[in-house]
């Protein structure tokens, strides 16, 4: 199969444009210290982002539900270690982070 140069260029451009958004959201997770307990692929103190994405896949209220958990904290869903509340993280950042986490599955 031979790709047309224009199709190949379009695919490369799409990948290049998508990469900064993914990196930006990962940077946001680092900025707000989410990566202290969470990783995209591996369970740490908290669940892996891919596991969170799988658990909430297809749930219409997932962004709202998880945003509230990030803001207020939570315990018991993923084990005995509580997630502390994050009241200082702006709501817009929480929403962006949750949307990014849900894309990891």
C-alpha positions as CSV (number, residue, x, y, z in Angstrom):
1,X,0.0,0.0,0.0
2,X,1.4,3.3,-1.0
3,X,0.4,6.5,0.8
4,X,-0.1,9.7,-1.1
5,X,2.3,12.4,0.0
6,X,-0.6,14.8,0.9
7,X,-2.2,12.1,3.0
8,X,1.0,11.4,4.8
9,X,1.6,15.1,5.4
10,X,-1.9,15.5,6.8
11,X,-1.4,12.5,9.1
12,X,1.9,13.9,10.4
13,X,0.4,17.4,10.9
14,X,-2.5,15.9,12.8
15,X,-0.2,14.0,15.1
16,X,2.0,17.1,15.6
17,X,-1.0,19.3,16.5
18,X,-2.4,16.7,18.9
19,X,0.9,16.2,20.8
20,X,1.2,19.6,22.4
21,X,-2.3,19.3,23.9
22,X,-1.4,15.9,25.4
23,X,1.9,17.3,26.7
24,X,0.2,20.4,28.1
25,X,-2.3,18.4,30.1
26,X,0.4,16.1,31.4
27,X,2.3,19.3,32.3
28,X,-0.8,20.5,34.1
29,X,-0.9,17.2,36.1
30,X,2.7,17.7,37.1
31,X,2.1,21.4,38.0
32,X,-0.7,20.5,40.4
33,X,1.3,17.5,41.8
34,X,-1.2,14.8,40.5
35,X,1.8,12.8,39.4
36,X,3.0,12.4,43.0
37,X,0.3,9.7,43.4
38,X,-0.9,8.9,39.8
39,X,0.7,7.7,36.6
40,X,-0.8,7.2,33.2
41,X,-0.2,3.4,33.0
42,X,0.8,2.2,36.5
43,X,-0.9,2.2,39.8
44,X,0.9,4.1,42.5
45,X,-0.5,5.5,45.7
46,X,-3.6,6.2,43.5
47,X,-5.0,4.5,40.5
48,X,-3.4,4.7,37.0
49,X,-5.2,7.2,34.7
50,X,-5.9,4.4,32.2
51,X,-7.7,2.5,35.0
52,X,-9.8,5.6,35.9
53,X,-10.6,6.1,32.2
54,X,-11.7,2.4,31.9
55,X,-13.9,2.6,35.0
56,X,-15.8,5.7,33.9
57,X,-15.9,5.0,30.2
58,X,-19.3,5.8,28.7
59,X,-20.6,7.5,31.8
60,X,-22.2,10.8,30.8
61,X,-21.6,12.4,34.2
62,X,-17.9,11.2,34.5
63,X,-16.4,14.7,34.1
64,X,-18.7,16.2,36.7
65,X,-18.3,13.3,39.1
66,X,-14.5,13.1,38.9
67,X,-14.1,16.9,39.0
68,X,-16.0,16.9,42.3
69,X,-13.7,14.1,43.6
70,X,-10.6,16.0,42.6
71,X,-11.9,19.2,44.3
72,X,-13.3,17.7,47.5
73,X,-11.1,14.5,47.8
74,X,-12.4,11.0,48.1
75,X,-11.8,7.6,49.7
76,X,-12.8,4.0,49.3
77,X,-13.3,3.7,45.5
78,X,-9.7,2.7,44.7
79,X,-8.5,1.4,48.1
80,X,-8.0,2.6,51.7
81,X,-5.7,5.6,50.9
82,X,-7.7,8.8,50.7
83,X,-7.2,11.3,47.9
84,X,-6.8,14.7,49.6
85,X,-9.0,17.6,48.5
86,X,-7.5,20.1,46.0
87,X,-9.4,23.4,46.7
88,X,-6.6,25.6,45.4
89,X,-6.7,24.0,41.9
90,X,-8.8,26.2,39.6
91,X,-12.0,24.5,38.4
92,X,-11.0,25.1,34.7
93,X,-7.7,23.2,35.4
94,X,-9.6,20.4,37.1
95,X,-12.0,20.0,34.2
96,X,-9.1,20.0,31.7
97,X,-7.2,17.4,33.8
98,X,-10.3,15.1,34.1
99,X,-11.0,15.3,30.4
100,X,-7.4,14.4,29.7
101,X,-7.5,11.5,32.2
102,X,-10.6,10.1,30.6
103,X,-8.8,10.0,27.3
104,X,-6.1,7.7,28.6
105,X,-8.2,4.5,28.5
